[in-house]
Amino acid sequence: MNIWAIIILVMAVSYLIQMVLDRRISKYSQIGIQMSGAEVAKKMLAEHGIGNVSVTCTPGRLTDHFDPTTMTVNLSESVYSGRNIAAAAIAAHECGHAVQHATGYAPIRMRSALVPVVSFASKAVQWVLLLGVIVMSYTPYLLWVGIALFGMTTLFSLITLPVEINASRRAVEWLDWASVTNYETAPMARDALKWAAYTYVVAALGSLATLLYYVGMARRN
């Protein structure tokens, strides 16, 4: 199987996973619980002794994230106010990142350290790679610079995997421990976060496949 076939396969799998994830989130959003996503987040932070992180509502759909620069857990509108198992799982997952940050979890520290570099690399890489391919027959060096930049974004994707998986594990365990979920709803929370994690796995594989494609191109020339 050549590299283009792999990239197309990864894109197809990514689309299917996103479709399944959307359906799972929609399905579990119909399963009501007593607490809102915001209440779940505040409770989880408090029970982990984290008092310097606030919970805010941010516009958009699936815009949920933890921001260590502002020390905020930002929940999308449907998650912030939603009283359902999907909202609880997503809110707890984002708080899982806050717990990682508070406990000095090594992968999230590595990812945070890479953010400034990756921010620059992601802005410049497409232009450097394009120019590198154009002038490849004259000099290979610019293409290798582009590959190095793209390699940083790939490394970031790979480091993101344990960060996201660990945050989901922390979320599921706490939801069960705090009795936010029960024997019926705990598998639902686990399933929603499992499919969310798959999106990061496919993104990392896609980035790695693209990196290998450019490396192969540079080596052939």
C-alpha positions as CSV (number, residue, x, y, z in Angstrom):
1,M,0.0,0.0,0.0
2,N,1.5,3.3,-1.0
3,I,1.5,6.4,1.1
4,W,-1.4,8.1,-0.8
5,A,-3.6,5.0,-0.2
6,I,-2.7,5.2,3.5
7,I,-3.5,9.0,3.7
8,I,-6.9,8.4,1.9
9,L,-7.7,5.5,4.2
10,V,-6.9,7.7,7.3
11,M,-9.1,10.4,6.0
12,A,-12.0,8.0,5.4
13,V,-11.6,6.4,8.9
14,S,-11.4,9.9,10.4
15,Y,-14.7,10.8,8.7
16,L,-16.4,7.7,10.0
17,I,-15.1,8.1,13.5
18,Q,-16.3,11.7,13.6
19,M,-19.7,10.6,12.3
20,V,-20.0,7.9,15.0
21,L,-18.8,10.4,17.7
22,D,-21.5,12.9,16.7
23,R,-24.2,10.3,16.9
24,R,-22.9,9.1,20.3
25,I,-22.9,12.6,21.7
26,S,-26.4,13.2,20.3
27,K,-27.6,9.9,21.8
28,Y,-26.1,10.5,25.3
29,S,-27.3,14.1,25.3
30,Q,-30.8,12.6,25.7
31,I,-29.9,10.8,28.9
32,G,-30.6,13.2,31.7
33,I,-28.8,13.6,35.0
34,Q,-29.3,15.9,38.0
35,M,-26.1,18.1,37.5
36,S,-25.2,20.4,34.6
37,G,-21.8,20.2,33.0
38,A,-20.7,23.4,34.8
39,E,-21.7,21.9,38.2
40,V,-19.9,18.7,37.3
41,A,-16.7,20.6,36.4
42,K,-16.8,22.8,39.6
43,K,-17.4,19.7,41.8
44,M,-14.6,17.8,40.2
45,L,-12.1,20.7,40.6
46,A,-13.2,21.2,44.2
47,E,-12.8,17.6,45.1
48,H,-9.3,17.6,43.6
49,G,-8.4,20.6,45.7
50,I,-8.0,22.9,42.7
51,G,-9.2,26.3,43.6
52,N,-7.3,28.5,41.1
53,V,-9.2,27.2,38.0
54,S,-12.5,28.8,37.0
55,V,-15.2,27.3,34.8
56,T,-16.5,29.5,32.0
57,C,-19.0,29.2,29.1
58,T,-17.6,29.6,25.6
59,P,-19.5,30.0,22.3
60,G,-19.7,27.3,19.7
61,R,-20.2,23.5,19.6
62,L,-17.6,21.2,20.9
63,T,-15.3,24.1,21.7
64,D,-14.6,22.7,25.2
65,H,-11.0,23.0,26.4
66,F,-8.8,23.7,29.4
67,D,-6.6,26.7,29.0
68,P,-3.5,26.6,31.4
69,T,-2.6,30.2,30.4
70,T,-5.8,31.6,31.9
71,M,-6.4,28.7,34.3
72,T,-9.9,28.2,33.0
73,V,-12.0,25.2,32.0
74,N,-14.0,26.5,29.0
75,L,-17.2,24.6,28.3
76,S,-19.4,25.1,25.2
77,E,-22.9,26.4,25.8
78,S,-24.6,23.0,25.4
79,V,-22.1,21.3,27.8
80,Y,-22.0,24.2,30.3
81,S,-25.8,24.2,30.9
82,G,-26.6,20.6,29.7
83,R,-27.9,18.2,32.3
84,N,-27.1,15.0,30.5
85,I,-24.4,12.3,30.5
86,A,-22.6,13.6,27.4
87,A,-22.2,17.1,29.0
88,A,-21.0,15.5,32.3
89,A,-18.4,13.3,30.4
90,I,-17.0,16.2,28.4
91,A,-16.9,18.6,31.4
92,A,-15.1,15.9,33.5
93,H,-12.7,15.2,30.7
94,E,-11.7,18.9,30.5
95,C,-11.2,19.0,34.2
96,G,-9.0,15.9,33.8
97,H,-6.6,18.2,32.0
98,A,-6.8,20.7,34.9
99,V,-5.9,17.8,37.3
100,Q,-3.0,16.8,35.0
101,H,-1.7,20.4,35.1
102,A,-2.1,20.6,38.9
103,T,-0.3,17.3,39.5
104,G,2.5,17.9,37.0
105,Y,1.6,15.1,34.6
106,A,4.7,14.8,32.4
107,P,3.0,14.5,28.9
108,I,0.9,17.6,29.4
109,R,4.0,19.5,30.5
110,M,5.8,18.4,27.4
111,R,2.8,19.4,25.2
112,S,2.6,22.8,26.9
113,A,6.3,23.4,26.3
114,L,5.8,22.6,22.6
115,V,2.9,25.0,22.1
116,P,4.9,28.1,21.1
117,V,7.0,26.1,18.6
118,V,4.1,24.3,17.1
119,S,2.1,27.5,16.8
120,F,4.9,29.0,14.7
121,A,5.4,25.7,12.8
122,S,1.8,25.3,11.9
123,K,1.6,28.8,10.4
124,A,4.8,28.5,8.3
125,V,4.9,24.8,7.4
126,Q,2.6,24.7,4.4
127,W,4.4,27.6,2.7
128,V,7.9,26.2,3.4
129,L,6.9,22.8,2.1
130,L,5.3,24.3,-1.0
131,L,8.5,26.3,-1.8
132,G,10.6,23.3,-0.9
133,V,8.8,21.1,-3.4
134,I,9.1,23.9,-6.1
135,V,12.9,24.3,-5.7
136,M,13.6,20.7,-4.9
137,S,15.4,20.0,-8.1
138,Y,17.8,22.9,-7.3
139,T,18.3,22.4,-3.6
140,P,16.8,19.9,-1.1
141,Y,17.5,22.0,2.0
142,L,14.3,24.0,2.1
143,L,12.2,20.9,1.8
144,W,14.0,19.4,4.8
145,V,13.3,22.6,6.7
146,G,9.6,22.1,6.0
147,I,9.8,18.5,7.0
148,A,11.4,19.5,10.3
149,L,8.6,22.0,10.9
150,F,6.0,19.4,10.0
151,G,7.8,16.9,12.3
152,M,7.1,19.2,15.2
153,T,3.4,19.2,14.6
154,T,3.5,15.4,14.2
155,L,5.3,15.1,17.5
156,F,2.7,17.4,19.1
157,S,-0.1,15.1,17.8
158,L,1.7,12.0,19.2
159,I,2.2,13.6,22.6
160,T,-1.4,14.6,22.7
161,L,-2.5,11.0,22.6
162,P,-1.5,10.0,26.2
163,V,-2.7,13.4,27.4
164,E,-6.2,12.9,26.0
165,I,-6.5,9.2,27.0
166,N,-5.3,9.9,30.5
167,A,-7.8,12.8,30.9
168,S,-10.6,10.5,29.8
169,R,-9.5,7.9,32.3
170,R,-9.5,10.4,35.1
171,A,-12.9,11.7,34.1
172,V,-14.6,8.2,34.0
173,E,-13.0,7.1,37.3
174,W,-14.1,10.3,39.0
175,L,-17.6,10.3,37.6
176,D,-18.1,6.9,39.0
177,W,-16.4,7.6,42.3
178,A,-18.5,10.8,42.8
179,S,-21.7,8.9,41.9
180,V,-22.4,11.3,39.0
181,T,-22.8,8.2,36.9
182,N,-24.2,4.8,37.9
183,Y,-24.0,1.3,36.5
184,E,-26.3,2.3,33.6
185,T,-24.7,5.6,32.7
186,A,-21.0,5.0,33.4
187,P,-20.6,2.8,30.2
188,M,-22.2,5.7,28.2
189,A,-19.7,8.2,29.5
190,R,-16.8,5.8,28.8
191,D,-18.1,5.1,25.3
192,A,-18.4,8.8,24.4
193,L,-14.9,9.6,25.6
194,K,-13.6,6.5,23.8
195,W,-14.8,7.7,20.5
196,A,-13.5,11.2,21.2
197,A,-10.1,9.7,21.8
198,Y,-10.2,7.8,18.5
199,T,-10.3,11.2,16.7
200,Y,-6.9,12.0,18.2
201,V,-5.5,8.6,17.3
202,V,-6.5,9.0,13.6
203,A,-5.2,12.6,13.5
204,A,-1.8,11.5,14.8
205,L,-1.7,8.6,12.2
206,G,-2.6,11.0,9.4
207,S,0.1,13.4,10.5
208,L,2.6,10.7,10.7
209,A,1.7,9.3,7.2
210,T,2.0,12.8,5.7
211,L,5.4,13.3,7.3
212,L,6.6,10.0,5.9
213,Y,5.3,11.0,2.4
214,Y,7.4,14.2,2.5
215,V,10.5,12.3,3.9
216,G,10.2,9.8,1.0
217,M,9.9,12.6,-1.5
218,A,13.0,14.3,-0.2
219,R,15.0,11.1,-0.1
220,R,14.1,10.2,-3.6
221,N,15.4,13.6,-4.8
